[in-house]
Amino acid sequence: GAEIAHDQRDRAFYSRATDSIHLPPQHAFANPADYYGTALHELGHWSGHPSRLNRQTLNESYRFGDPNYAKEELRAELTSVFLAAE
């Protein structure tokens, strides 16, 4: 049910404000594994939205460099790795 827009040129992110994922087009990535790794990472962030897991590390304090940001990034990266392994 995630809203995924391929509307970026060289960055990927999850927007809490619009509850949507923004990615470059698949052909902008070096290979399919890079594209899907990035997409799964952003889906990891998406899962923390208040209407889903309501994860504190995503919804309370979320500034680059703070502990919640680091924890959230680690969770998203682990999500990507584990889902890719499946």
PDB file with SEQRES, HELIX, SHEET and CRYST1 records, atoms N, CA, C and O in Angstrom:
SEQRES   1 A   86  GLY ALA GLU ILE ALA HIS ASP GLN ARG ASP ARG ALA PHE          
SEQRES   2 A   86  TYR SER ARG ALA THR ASP SER ILE HIS LEU PRO PRO GLN          
SEQRES   3 A   86  HIS ALA PHE ALA ASN PRO ALA ASP TYR TYR GLY THR ALA          
SEQRES   4 A   86  LEU HIS GLU LEU GLY HIS TRP SER GLY HIS PRO SER ARG          
SEQRES   5 A   86  LEU ASN ARG GLN THR LEU ASN GLU SER TYR ARG PHE GLY          
SEQRES   6 A   86  ASP PRO ASN TYR ALA LYS GLU GLU LEU ARG ALA GLU LEU          
SEQRES   7 A   86  THR SER VAL PHE LEU ALA ALA GLU                              
HELIX    1 AA1 GLN A   26  ALA A   28  5                                   3    
HELIX    2 AA2 PRO A   32  TRP A   46  1                                  15    
HELIX    3 AA3 GLN A   56  ASN A   59  1                                   4    
HELIX    4 AA4 PRO A   67  ALA A   85  1                                  19    
SHEET    1 AA1 3 GLU A   3  ALA A   5  0                                        
SHEET    2 AA1 3 SER A  20  HIS A  22  1                                        
SHEET    3 AA1 3 PHE A  13  SER A  15 -1                                        
CRYST1    1.000    1.000    1.000  90.00  90.00  90.00 P 1           1          
ATOM      1  N   GLY A   1       0.791  -1.211   0.000  1.00  0.00           N  
ATOM      2  CA  GLY A   1       0.000   0.000   0.000  1.00  0.00           C  
ATOM      3  C   GLY A   1       0.830   1.271   0.000  1.00  0.00           C  
ATOM      4  O   GLY A   1       0.270   2.364   0.077  1.00  0.00           O  
ATOM      5  N   ALA A   2       2.141   1.160  -0.084  1.00  0.00           N  
ATOM      6  CA  ALA A   2       2.976   2.362  -0.069  1.00  0.00           C  
ATOM      7  C   ALA A   2       2.840   3.139  -1.373  1.00  0.00           C  
ATOM      8  O   ALA A   2       2.766   2.556  -2.454  1.00  0.00           O  
ATOM      9  N   GLU A   3       2.808   4.451  -1.254  1.00  0.00           N  
ATOM     10  CA  GLU A   3       2.814   5.318  -2.431  1.00  0.00           C  
ATOM     11  C   GLU A   3       4.268   5.577  -2.801  1.00  0.00           C  
ATOM     12  O   GLU A   3       5.017   6.181  -2.032  1.00  0.00           O  
ATOM     13  N   ILE A   4       4.663   5.113  -3.989  1.00  0.00           N  
ATOM     14  CA  ILE A   4       6.038   5.271  -4.449  1.00  0.00           C  
ATOM     15  C   ILE A   4       6.043   6.091  -5.727  1.00  0.00           C  
ATOM     16  O   ILE A   4       5.432   5.712  -6.726  1.00  0.00           O  
ATOM     17  N   ALA A   5       6.738   7.215  -5.680  1.00  0.00           N  
ATOM     18  CA  ALA A   5       6.855   8.088  -6.847  1.00  0.00           C  
ATOM     19  C   ALA A   5       8.296   8.050  -7.347  1.00  0.00           C  
ATOM     20  O   ALA A   5       9.239   8.177  -6.566  1.00  0.00           O  
ATOM     21  N   HIS A   6       8.450   7.878  -8.632  1.00  0.00           N  
ATOM     22  CA  HIS A   6       9.784   7.923  -9.258  1.00  0.00           C  
ATOM     23  C   HIS A   6       9.966   9.324  -9.840  1.00  0.00           C  
ATOM     24  O   HIS A   6       9.959   9.524 -11.054  1.00  0.00           O  
ATOM     25  N   ASP A   7      10.128  10.279  -8.936  1.00  0.00           N  
ATOM     26  CA  ASP A   7      10.133  11.691  -9.324  1.00  0.00           C  
ATOM     27  C   ASP A   7      11.410  12.426  -8.920  1.00  0.00           C  
ATOM     28  O   ASP A   7      11.444  13.656  -8.913  1.00  0.00           O  
ATOM     29  N   GLN A   8      12.449  11.679  -8.588  1.00  0.00           N  
ATOM     30  CA  GLN A   8      13.710  12.297  -8.174  1.00  0.00           C  
ATOM     31  C   GLN A   8      14.796  11.994  -9.194  1.00  0.00           C  
ATOM     32  O   GLN A   8      14.736  10.994  -9.909  1.00  0.00           O  
ATOM     33  N   ARG A   9      15.772  12.860  -9.248  1.00  0.00           N  
ATOM     34  CA  ARG A   9      16.868  12.652 -10.186  1.00  0.00           C  
ATOM     35  C   ARG A   9      18.020  11.875  -9.562  1.00  0.00           C  
ATOM     36  O   ARG A   9      18.561  10.953 -10.172  1.00  0.00           O  
ATOM     37  N   ASP A  10      18.391  12.256  -8.335  1.00  0.00           N  
ATOM     38  CA  ASP A  10      19.577  11.636  -7.742  1.00  0.00           C  
ATOM     39  C   ASP A  10      19.481  11.470  -6.224  1.00  0.00           C  
ATOM     40  O   ASP A  10      20.500  11.454  -5.533  1.00  0.00           O  
ATOM     41  N   ARG A  11      18.275  11.349  -5.716  1.00  0.00           N  
ATOM     42  CA  ARG A  11      18.118  11.109  -4.290  1.00  0.00           C  
ATOM     43  C   ARG A  11      16.880  10.263  -4.040  1.00  0.00           C  
ATOM     44  O   ARG A  11      15.972  10.196  -4.868  1.00  0.00           O  
ATOM     45  N   ALA A  12      16.866   9.621  -2.884  1.00  0.00           N  
ATOM     46  CA  ALA A  12      15.733   8.791  -2.484  1.00  0.00           C  
ATOM     47  C   ALA A  12      15.396   9.141  -1.041  1.00  0.00           C  
ATOM     48  O   ALA A  12      16.288   9.355  -0.220  1.00  0.00           O  
ATOM     49  N   PHE A  13      14.101   9.198  -0.737  1.00  0.00           N  
ATOM     50  CA  PHE A  13      13.710   9.522   0.638  1.00  0.00           C  
ATOM     51  C   PHE A  13      12.265   9.125   0.889  1.00  0.00           C  
ATOM     52  O   PHE A  13      11.469   8.959  -0.035  1.00  0.00           O  
ATOM     53  N   TYR A  14      11.952   8.978   2.179  1.00  0.00           N  
ATOM     54  CA  TYR A  14      10.578   8.791   2.628  1.00  0.00           C  
ATOM     55  C   TYR A  14      10.126  10.110   3.216  1.00  0.00           C  
ATOM     56  O   TYR A  14      10.824  10.679   4.056  1.00  0.00           O  
ATOM     57  N   SER A  15       8.972  10.611   2.795  1.00  0.00           N  
ATOM     58  CA  SER A  15       8.423  11.855   3.328  1.00  0.00           C  
ATOM     59  C   SER A  15       7.365  11.528   4.372  1.00  0.00           C  
ATOM     60  O   SER A  15       6.324  10.951   4.059  1.00  0.00           O  
ATOM     61  N   ARG A  16       7.643  11.905   5.617  1.00  0.00           N  
ATOM     62  CA  ARG A  16       6.632  11.724   6.669  1.00  0.00           C  
ATOM     63  C   ARG A  16       5.440  12.628   6.425  1.00  0.00           C  
ATOM     64  O   ARG A  16       4.304  12.251   6.713  1.00  0.00           O  
ATOM     65  N   ALA A  17       5.688  13.815   5.899  1.00  0.00           N  
ATOM     66  CA  ALA A  17       4.602  14.788   5.693  1.00  0.00           C  
ATOM     67  C   ALA A  17       3.544  14.271   4.736  1.00  0.00           C  
ATOM     68  O   ALA A  17       2.352  14.486   4.956  1.00  0.00           O  
ATOM     69  N   THR A  18       3.964  13.592   3.678  1.00  0.00           N  
ATOM     70  CA  THR A  18       2.997  13.088   2.685  1.00  0.00           C  
ATOM     71  C   THR A  18       2.844  11.575   2.747  1.00  0.00           C  
ATOM     72  O   THR A  18       2.076  10.998   1.977  1.00  0.00           O  
ATOM     73  N   ASP A  19       3.565  10.930   3.655  1.00  0.00           N  
ATOM     74  CA  ASP A  19       3.555   9.470   3.801  1.00  0.00           C  
ATOM     75  C   ASP A  19       3.791   8.799   2.450  1.00  0.00           C  
ATOM     76  O   ASP A  19       3.022   7.941   2.017  1.00  0.00           O  
ATOM     77  N   SER A  20       4.877   9.214   1.799  1.00  0.00           N  
ATOM     78  CA  SER A  20       5.181   8.690   0.472  1.00  0.00           C  
ATOM     79  C   SER A  20       6.686   8.518   0.291  1.00  0.00           C  
ATOM     80  O   SER A  20       7.495   9.183   0.939  1.00  0.00           O  
ATOM     81  N   ILE A  21       7.029   7.610  -0.607  1.00  0.00           N  
ATOM     82  CA  ILE A  21       8.424   7.313  -0.926  1.00  0.00           C  
ATOM     83  C   ILE A  21       8.753   7.945  -2.271  1.00  0.00           C  
ATOM     84  O   ILE A  21       7.958   7.875  -3.208  1.00  0.00           O  
ATOM     85  N   HIS A  22       9.918   8.556  -2.362  1.00  0.00           N  
ATOM     86  CA  HIS A  22      10.351   9.223  -3.590  1.00  0.00           C  
ATOM     87  C   HIS A  22      11.701   8.640  -4.004  1.00  0.00           C  
ATOM     88  O   HIS A  22      12.650   8.613  -3.220  1.00  0.00           O  
ATOM     89  N   LEU A  23      11.765   8.177  -5.246  1.00  0.00           N  
ATOM     90  CA  LEU A  23      12.955   7.522  -5.778  1.00  0.00           C  
ATOM     91  C   LEU A  23      13.283   8.046  -7.173  1.00  0.00           C  
ATOM     92  O   LEU A  23      12.407   8.573  -7.857  1.00  0.00           O  
ATOM     93  N   PRO A  24      14.538   7.905  -7.599  1.00  0.00           N  
ATOM     94  CA  PRO A  24      14.853   8.113  -9.018  1.00  0.00           C  
ATOM     95  C   PRO A  24      14.242   6.947  -9.819  1.00  0.00           C  
ATOM     96  O   PRO A  24      13.864   5.933  -9.232  1.00  0.00           O  
ATOM     97  N   PRO A  25      14.145   7.081 -11.131  1.00  0.00           N  
ATOM     98  CA  PRO A  25      13.679   5.947 -11.938  1.00  0.00           C  
ATOM     99  C   PRO A  25      14.666   4.778 -11.827  1.00  0.00           C  
ATOM    100  O   PRO A  25      15.851   4.979 -11.563  1.00  0.00           O  
ATOM    101  N   GLN A  26      14.172   3.584 -12.027  1.00  0.00           N  
ATOM    102  CA  GLN A  26      15.003   2.388 -11.866  1.00  0.00           C  
ATOM    103  C   GLN A  26      16.256   2.441 -12.746  1.00  0.00           C  
ATOM    104  O   GLN A  26      17.324   2.002 -12.318  1.00  0.00           O  
ATOM    105  N   HIS A  27      16.141   2.967 -13.958  1.00  0.00           N  
ATOM    106  CA  HIS A  27      17.298   2.999 -14.865  1.00  0.00           C  
ATOM    107  C   HIS A  27      18.413   3.925 -14.379  1.00  0.00           C  
ATOM    108  O   HIS A  27      19.525   3.870 -14.905  1.00  0.00           O  
ATOM    109  N   ALA A  28      18.139   4.769 -13.390  1.00  0.00           N  
ATOM    110  CA  ALA A  28      19.154   5.667 -12.852  1.00  0.00           C  
ATOM    111  C   ALA A  28      20.122   4.947 -11.908  1.00  0.00           C  
ATOM    112  O   ALA A  28      21.169   5.495 -11.562  1.00  0.00           O  
ATOM    113  N   PHE A  29      19.786   3.745 -11.498  1.00  0.00           N  
ATOM    114  CA  PHE A  29      20.633   2.965 -10.603  1.00  0.00           C  
ATOM    115  C   PHE A  29      21.588   2.104 -11.419  1.00  0.00           C  
ATOM    116  O   PHE A  29      21.292   1.745 -12.559  1.00  0.00           O  
ATOM    117  N   ALA A  30      22.729   1.776 -10.833  1.00  0.00           N  
ATOM    118  CA  ALA A  30      23.746   0.990 -11.536  1.00  0.00           C  
ATOM    119  C   ALA A  30      23.260  -0.407 -11.885  1.00  0.00           C  
ATOM    120  O   ALA A  30      23.662  -0.973 -12.901  1.00  0.00           O  
ATOM    121  N   ASN A  31      22.393  -0.963 -11.042  1.00  0.00           N  
ATOM    122  CA  ASN A  31      21.891  -2.308 -11.285  1.00  0.00           C  
ATOM    123  C   ASN A  31      20.603  -2.519 -10.486  1.00  0.00           C  
ATOM    124  O   ASN A  31      20.304  -1.727  -9.592  1.00  0.00           O  
ATOM    125  N   PRO A  32      19.842  -3.559 -10.787  1.00  0.00           N  
ATOM    126  CA  PRO A  32      18.577  -3.793 -10.065  1.00  0.00           C  
ATOM    127  C   PRO A  32      18.757  -3.953  -8.554  1.00  0.00           C  
ATOM    128  O   PRO A  32      17.902  -3.515  -7.784  1.00  0.00           O  
ATOM    129  N   ALA A  33      19.851  -4.572  -8.121  1.00  0.00           N  
ATOM    130  CA  ALA A  33      20.062  -4.750  -6.684  1.00  0.00           C  
ATOM    131  C   ALA A  33      20.167  -3.403  -5.961  1.00  0.00           C  
ATOM    132  O   ALA A  33      19.658  -3.256  -4.850  1.00  0.00           O  
ATOM    133  N   ASP A  34      20.817  -2.434  -6.580  1.00  0.00           N  
ATOM    134  CA  ASP A  34      20.916  -1.100  -5.977  1.00  0.00           C  
ATOM    135  C   ASP A  34      19.543  -0.438  -5.879  1.00  0.00           C  
ATOM    136  O   ASP A  34      19.213   0.175  -4.864  1.00  0.00           O  
ATOM    137  N   TYR A  35      18.749  -0.567  -6.938  1.00  0.00           N  
ATOM    138  CA  TYR A  35      17.399   0.017  -6.929  1.00  0.00           C  
ATOM    139  C   TYR A  35      16.552  -0.614  -5.828  1.00  0.00           C  
ATOM    140  O   TYR A  35      15.964   0.098  -5.014  1.00  0.00           O  
ATOM    141  N   TYR A  36      16.486  -1.928  -5.799  1.00  0.00           N  
ATOM    142  CA  TYR A  36      15.633  -2.595  -4.824  1.00  0.00           C  
ATOM    143  C   TYR A  36      16.154  -2.426  -3.405  1.00  0.00           C  
ATOM    144  O   TYR A  36      15.359  -2.336  -2.469  1.00  0.00           O  
ATOM    145  N   GLY A  37      17.459  -2.381  -3.224  1.00  0.00           N  
ATOM    146  CA  GLY A  37      18.008  -2.115  -1.897  1.00  0.00           C  
ATOM    147  C   GLY A  37      17.571  -0.760  -1.375  1.00  0.00           C  
ATOM    148  O   GLY A  37      17.208  -0.622  -0.207  1.00  0.00           O  
ATOM    149  N   THR A  38      17.606   0.236  -2.241  1.00  0.00           N  
ATOM    150  CA  THR A  38      17.183   1.588  -1.862  1.00  0.00           C  
ATOM    151  C   THR A  38      15.677   1.625  -1.612  1.00  0.00           C  
ATOM    152  O   THR A  38      15.230   2.193  -0.616  1.00  0.00           O  
ATOM    153  N   ALA A  39      14.898   1.029  -2.501  1.00  0.00           N  
ATOM    154  CA  ALA A  39      13.441   1.017  -2.333  1.00  0.00           C  
ATOM    155  C   ALA A  39      13.041   0.312  -1.036  1.00  0.00           C  
ATOM    156  O   ALA A  39      12.158   0.787  -0.323  1.00  0.00           O  
ATOM    157  N   LEU A  40      13.676  -0.803  -0.730  1.00  0.00           N  
ATOM    158  CA  LEU A  40      13.363  -1.523   0.503  1.00  0.00           C  
ATOM    159  C   LEU A  40      13.785  -0.737   1.736  1.00  0.00           C  
ATOM    160  O   LEU A  40      13.115  -0.795   2.767  1.00  0.00           O  
ATOM    161  N   HIS A  41      14.879  -0.010   1.642  1.00  0.00           N  
ATOM    162  CA  HIS A  41      15.310   0.864   2.741  1.00  0.00           C  
ATOM    163  C   HIS A  41      14.231   1.903   3.033  1.00  0.00           C  
ATOM    164  O   HIS A  41      13.856   2.110   4.187  1.00  0.00           O  
ATOM    165  N   GLU A  42      13.737   2.548   1.990  1.00  0.00           N  
ATOM    166  CA  GLU A  42      12.704   3.576   2.180  1.00  0.00           C  
ATOM    167  C   GLU A  42      11.401   2.950   2.677  1.00  0.00           C  
ATOM    168  O   GLU A  42      10.683   3.572   3.460  1.00  0.00           O  
ATOM    169  N   LEU A  43      11.086   1.737   2.239  1.00  0.00           N  
ATOM    170  CA  LEU A  43       9.917   1.039   2.769  1.00  0.00           C  
ATOM    171  C   LEU A  43      10.082   0.747   4.257  1.00  0.00           C  
ATOM    172  O   LEU A  43       9.102   0.730   5.001  1.00  0.00           O  
ATOM    173  N   GLY A  44      11.311   0.519   4.686  1.00  0.00           N  
ATOM    174  CA  GLY A  44      11.570   0.362   6.116  1.00  0.00           C  
ATOM    175  C   GLY A  44      11.166   1.601   6.892  1.00  0.00           C  
ATOM    176  O   GLY A  44      10.552   1.493   7.954  1.00  0.00           O  
ATOM    177  N   HIS A  45      11.503   2.782   6.375  1.00  0.00           N  
ATOM    178  CA  HIS A  45      11.060   4.025   7.016  1.00  0.00           C  
ATOM    179  C   HIS A  45       9.541   4.132   6.981  1.00  0.00           C  
ATOM    180  O   HIS A  45       8.917   4.492   7.980  1.00  0.00           O  
ATOM    181  N   TRP A  46       8.950   3.820   5.841  1.00  0.00           N  
ATOM    182  CA  TRP A  46       7.495   3.906   5.646  1.00  0.00           C  
ATOM    183  C   TRP A  46       6.755   3.094   6.708  1.00  0.00           C  
ATOM    184  O   TRP A  46       5.684   3.498   7.163  1.00  0.00           O  
ATOM    185  N   SER A  47       7.317   1.959   7.102  1.00  0.00           N  
ATOM    186  CA  SER A  47       6.641   1.087   8.067  1.00  0.00           C  
ATOM    187  C   SER A  47       6.507   1.724   9.449  1.00  0.00           C  
ATOM    188  O   SER A  47       5.696   1.270  10.256  1.00  0.00           O  
ATOM    189  N   GLY A  48       7.289   2.771   9.736  1.00  0.00           N  
ATOM    190  CA  GLY A  48       7.237   3.418  11.044  1.00  0.00           C  
ATOM    191  C   GLY A  48       6.169   4.478  11.207  1.00  0.00           C  
ATOM    192  O   GLY A  48       6.013   5.023  12.299  1.00  0.00           O  
ATOM    193  N   HIS A  49       5.428   4.786  10.152  1.00  0.00           N  
ATOM    194  CA  HIS A  49       4.376   5.808  10.191  1.00  0.00           C  
ATOM    195  C   HIS A  49       3.387   5.535  11.340  1.00  0.00           C  
ATOM    196  O   HIS A  49       3.164   4.375  11.687  1.00  0.00           O  
ATOM    197  N   PRO A  50       2.795   6.578  11.931  1.00  0.00           N  
ATOM    198  CA  PRO A  50       1.848   6.382  13.037  1.00  0.00           C  
ATOM    199  C   PRO A  50       0.678   5.437  12.731  1.00  0.00           C  
ATOM    200  O   PRO A  50       0.147   4.800  13.641  1.00  0.00           O  
ATOM    201  N   SER A  51       0.281   5.343  11.480  1.00  0.00           N  
ATOM    202  CA  SER A  51      -0.838   4.451  11.143  1.00  0.00           C  
ATOM    203  C   SER A  51      -0.383   2.995  10.979  1.00  0.00           C  
ATOM    204  O   SER A  51      -1.209   2.104  10.783  1.00  0.00           O  
ATOM    205  N   ARG A  52       0.927   2.757  11.060  1.00  0.00           N  
ATOM    206  CA  ARG A  52       1.465   1.406  10.954  1.00  0.00           C  
ATOM    207  C   ARG A  52       2.147   1.044  12.276  1.00  0.00           C  
ATOM    208  O   ARG A  52       1.447   0.743  13.242  1.00  0.00           O  
ATOM    209  N   LEU A  53       3.460   1.059  12.360  1.00  0.00           N  
ATOM    210  CA  LEU A  53       4.145   0.657  13.589  1.00  0.00           C  
ATOM    211  C   LEU A  53       4.312   1.793  14.604  1.00  0.00           C  
ATOM    212  O   LEU A  53       4.648   1.543  15.762  1.00  0.00           O  
ATOM    213  N   ASN A  54       4.084   3.024  14.181  1.00  0.00           N  
ATOM    214  CA  ASN A  54       4.206   4.200  15.051  1.00  0.00           C  
ATOM    215  C   ASN A  54       5.541   4.185  15.801  1.00  0.00           C  
ATOM    216  O   ASN A  54       5.597   4.297  17.025  1.00  0.00           O  
ATOM    217  N   ARG A  55       6.597   4.043  15.023  1.00  0.00           N  
ATOM    218  CA  ARG A  55       7.927   3.912  15.598  1.00  0.00           C  
ATOM    219  C   ARG A  55       8.429   5.260  16.115  1.00  0.00           C  
ATOM    220  O   ARG A  55       8.462   6.246  15.380  1.00  0.00           O  
ATOM    221  N   GLN A  56       8.816   5.286  17.379  1.00  0.00           N  
ATOM    222  CA  GLN A  56       9.305   6.507  18.026  1.00  0.00           C  
ATOM    223  C   GLN A  56      10.489   7.106  17.279  1.00  0.00           C  
ATOM    224  O   GLN A  56      10.586   8.326  17.147  1.00  0.00           O  
ATOM    225  N   THR A  57      11.387   6.260  16.791  1.00  0.00           N  
ATOM    226  CA  THR A  57      12.588   6.770  16.122  1.00  0.00           C  
ATOM    227  C   THR A  57      12.262   7.492  14.827  1.00  0.00           C  
ATOM    228  O   THR A  57      13.082   8.267  14.334  1.00  0.00           O  
ATOM    229  N   LEU A  58      11.092   7.258  14.270  1.00  0.00           N  
ATOM    230  CA  LEU A  58      10.691   7.965  13.052  1.00  0.00           C  
ATOM    231  C   LEU A  58       9.827   9.174  13.378  1.00  0.00           C  
ATOM    232  O   LEU A  58       9.922  10.203  12.709  1.00  0.00           O  
ATOM    233  N   ASN A  59       8.993   9.062  14.391  1.00  0.00           N  
ATOM    234  CA  ASN A  59       7.941  10.049  14.597  1.00  0.00           C  
ATOM    235  C   ASN A  59       8.198  11.113  15.648  1.00  0.00           C  
ATOM    236  O   ASN A  59       7.471  12.106  15.694  1.00  0.00           O  
ATOM    237  N   GLU A  60       9.191  10.947  16.482  1.00  0.00           N  
ATOM    238  CA  GLU A  60       9.422  11.960  17.506  1.00  0.00           C  
ATOM    239  C   GLU A  60      10.544  12.901  17.106  1.00  0.00           C  
ATOM    240  O   GLU A  60      10.272  13.949  16.521  1.00  0.00           O  
ATOM    241  N   SER A  61      11.762  12.577  17.390  1.00  0.00           N  
ATOM    242  CA  SER A  61      12.883  13.423  17.008  1.00  0.00           C  
ATOM    243  C   SER A  61      13.574  12.775  15.821  1.00  0.00           C  
ATOM    244  O   SER A  61      13.932  11.598  15.874  1.00  0.00           O  
ATOM    245  N   TYR A  62      13.762  13.526  14.764  1.00  0.00           N  
ATOM    246  CA  TYR A  62      14.339  12.931  13.558  1.00  0.00           C  
ATOM    247  C   TYR A  62      15.186  13.969  12.837  1.00  0.00           C  
ATOM    248  O   TYR A  62      14.798  14.507  11.799  1.00  0.00           O  
ATOM    249  N   ARG A  63      16.356  14.236  13.415  1.00  0.00           N  
ATOM    250  CA  ARG A  63      17.312  15.166  12.812  1.00  0.00           C  
ATOM    251  C   ARG A  63      18.609  14.426  12.579  1.00  0.00           C  
ATOM    252  O   ARG A  63      19.011  13.589  13.388  1.00  0.00           O  
ATOM    253  N   PHE A  64      19.257  14.728  11.486  1.00  0.00           N  
ATOM    254  CA  PHE A  64      20.546  14.096  11.205  1.00  0.00           C  
ATOM    255  C   PHE A  64      21.469  14.267  12.404  1.00  0.00           C  
ATOM    256  O   PHE A  64      21.650  15.375  12.909  1.00  0.00           O  
ATOM    257  N   GLY A  65      22.048  13.160  12.853  1.00  0.00           N  
ATOM    258  CA  GLY A  65      23.003  13.206  13.939  1.00  0.00           C  
ATOM    259  C   GLY A  65      22.449  12.862  15.301  1.00  0.00           C  
ATOM    260  O   GLY A  65      23.219  12.543  16.206  1.00  0.00           O  
ATOM    261  N   ASP A  66      21.122  12.916  15.485  1.00  0.00           N  
ATOM    262  CA  ASP A  66      20.624  12.551  16.808  1.00  0.00           C  
ATOM    263  C   ASP A  66      20.460  11.033  16.921  1.00  0.00           C  
ATOM    264  O   ASP A  66      20.386  10.348  15.901  1.00  0.00           O  
ATOM    265  N   PRO A  67      20.404  10.498  18.141  1.00  0.00           N  
ATOM    266  CA  PRO A  67      20.329   9.040  18.318  1.00  0.00           C  
ATOM    267  C   PRO A  67      19.126   8.394  17.636  1.00  0.00           C  
ATOM    268  O   PRO A  67      19.247   7.293  17.100  1.00  0.00           O  
ATOM    269  N   ASN A  68      17.971   9.054  17.645  1.00  0.00           N  
ATOM    270  CA  ASN A  68      16.804   8.480  16.972  1.00  0.00           C  
ATOM    271  C   ASN A  68      17.027   8.369  15.477  1.00  0.00           C  
ATOM    272  O   ASN A  68      16.616   7.387  14.860  1.00  0.00           O  
ATOM    273  N   TYR A  69      17.670   9.359  14.889  1.00  0.00           N  
ATOM    274  CA  TYR A  69      17.973   9.307  13.455  1.00  0.00           C  
ATOM    275  C   TYR A  69      18.866   8.105  13.154  1.00  0.00           C  
ATOM    276  O   TYR A  69      18.623   7.361  12.204  1.00  0.00           O  
ATOM    277  N   ALA A  70      19.891   7.928  13.966  1.00  0.00           N  
ATOM    278  CA  ALA A  70      20.818   6.807  13.752  1.00  0.00           C  
ATOM    279  C   ALA A  70      20.097   5.469  13.897  1.00  0.00           C  
ATOM    280  O   ALA A  70      20.301   4.568  13.083  1.00  0.00           O  
ATOM    281  N   LYS A  71      19.268   5.330  14.908  1.00  0.00           N  
ATOM    282  CA  LYS A  71      18.516   4.091  15.111  1.00  0.00           C  
ATOM    283  C   LYS A  71      17.571   3.827  13.952  1.00  0.00           C  
ATOM    284  O   LYS A  71      17.458   2.696  13.479  1.00  0.00           O  
ATOM    285  N   GLU A  72      16.892   4.873  13.496  1.00  0.00           N  
ATOM    286  CA  GLU A  72      15.947   4.714  12.381  1.00  0.00           C  
ATOM    287  C   GLU A  72      16.676   4.305  11.113  1.00  0.00           C  
ATOM    288  O   GLU A  72      16.193   3.446  10.375  1.00  0.00           O  
ATOM    289  N   GLU A  73      17.823   4.901  10.848  1.00  0.00           N  
ATOM    290  CA  GLU A  73      18.589   4.534   9.654  1.00  0.00           C  
ATOM    291  C   GLU A  73      19.072   3.086   9.734  1.00  0.00           C  
ATOM    292  O   GLU A  73      19.057   2.367   8.736  1.00  0.00           O  
ATOM    293  N   LEU A  74      19.493   2.669  10.905  1.00  0.00           N  
ATOM    294  CA  LEU A  74      19.914   1.280  11.080  1.00  0.00           C  
ATOM    295  C   LEU A  74      18.741   0.332  10.860  1.00  0.00           C  
ATOM    296  O   LEU A  74      18.896  -0.698  10.204  1.00  0.00           O  
ATOM    297  N   ARG A  75      17.579   0.663  11.397  1.00  0.00           N  
ATOM    298  CA  ARG A  75      16.393  -0.184  11.189  1.00  0.00           C  
ATOM    299  C   ARG A  75      16.037  -0.279   9.708  1.00  0.00           C  
ATOM    300  O   ARG A  75      15.733  -1.363   9.210  1.00  0.00           O  
ATOM    301  N   ALA A  76      16.073   0.839   9.014  1.00  0.00           N  
ATOM    302  CA  ALA A  76      15.728   0.833   7.590  1.00  0.00           C  
ATOM    303  C   ALA A  76      16.734   0.009   6.792  1.00  0.00           C  
ATOM    304  O   ALA A  76      16.351  -0.719   5.876  1.00  0.00           O  
ATOM    305  N   GLU A  77      18.007   0.117   7.131  1.00  0.00           N  
ATOM    306  CA  GLU A  77      19.024  -0.639   6.401  1.00  0.00           C  
ATOM    307  C   GLU A  77      18.896  -2.137   6.681  1.00  0.00           C  
ATOM    308  O   GLU A  77      19.036  -2.952   5.769  1.00  0.00           O  
ATOM    309  N   LEU A  78      18.634  -2.498   7.926  1.00  0.00           N  
ATOM    310  CA  LEU A  78      18.427  -3.909   8.254  1.00  0.00           C  
ATOM    311  C   LEU A  78      17.167  -4.454   7.573  1.00  0.00           C  
ATOM    312  O   LEU A  78      17.151  -5.599   7.124  1.00  0.00           O  
ATOM    313  N   THR A  79      16.125  -3.643   7.499  1.00  0.00           N  
ATOM    314  CA  THR A  79      14.919  -4.043   6.769  1.00  0.00           C  
ATOM    315  C   THR A  79      15.270  -4.390   5.336  1.00  0.00           C  
ATOM    316  O   THR A  79      14.855  -5.429   4.823  1.00  0.00           O  
ATOM    317  N   SER A  80      16.027  -3.529   4.695  1.00  0.00           N  
ATOM    318  CA  SER A  80      16.436  -3.739   3.305  1.00  0.00           C  
ATOM    319  C   SER A  80      17.231  -5.035   3.153  1.00  0.00           C  
ATOM    320  O   SER A  80      16.964  -5.830   2.252  1.00  0.00           O  
ATOM    321  N   VAL A  81      18.197  -5.241   4.029  1.00  0.00           N  
ATOM    322  CA  VAL A  81      19.052  -6.433   3.945  1.00  0.00           C  
ATOM    323  C   VAL A  81      18.241  -7.708   4.154  1.00  0.00           C  
ATOM    324  O   VAL A  81      18.368  -8.660   3.384  1.00  0.00           O  
ATOM    325  N   PHE A  82      17.410  -7.728   5.195  1.00  0.00           N  
ATOM    326  CA  PHE A  82      16.646  -8.938   5.489  1.00  0.00           C  
ATOM    327  C   PHE A  82      15.623  -9.246   4.397  1.00  0.00           C  
ATOM    328  O   PHE A  82      15.449 -10.403   4.017  1.00  0.00           O  
ATOM    329  N   LEU A  83      14.950  -8.220   3.896  1.00  0.00           N  
ATOM    330  CA  LEU A  83      13.961  -8.463   2.826  1.00  0.00           C  
ATOM    331  C   LEU A  83      14.645  -8.889   1.536  1.00  0.00           C  
ATOM    332  O   LEU A  83      14.133  -9.753   0.824  1.00  0.00           O  
ATOM    333  N   ALA A  84      15.780  -8.304   1.228  1.00  0.00           N  
ATOM    334  CA  ALA A  84      16.516  -8.710   0.032  1.00  0.00           C  
ATOM    335  C   ALA A  84      16.968 -10.163   0.140  1.00  0.00           C  
ATOM    336  O   ALA A  84      16.992 -10.881  -0.859  1.00  0.00           O  
ATOM    337  N   ALA A  85      17.320 -10.589   1.323  1.00  0.00           N  
ATOM    338  CA  ALA A  85      17.761 -11.975   1.526  1.00  0.00           C  
ATOM    339  C   ALA A  85      16.615 -12.949   1.275  1.00  0.00           C  
ATOM    340  O   ALA A  85      16.838 -14.073   0.826  1.00  0.00           O  
ATOM    341  N   GLU A  86      15.399 -12.522   1.563  1.00  0.00           N  
ATOM    342  CA  GLU A  86      14.230 -13.372   1.311  1.00  0.00           C  
ATOM    343  C   GLU A  86      13.995 -13.523  -0.181  1.00  0.00           C  
ATOM    344  O   GLU A  86      13.056 -14.203  -0.593  1.00  0.00           O  
TER     345      GLU A  86                                                      
END                                                                             
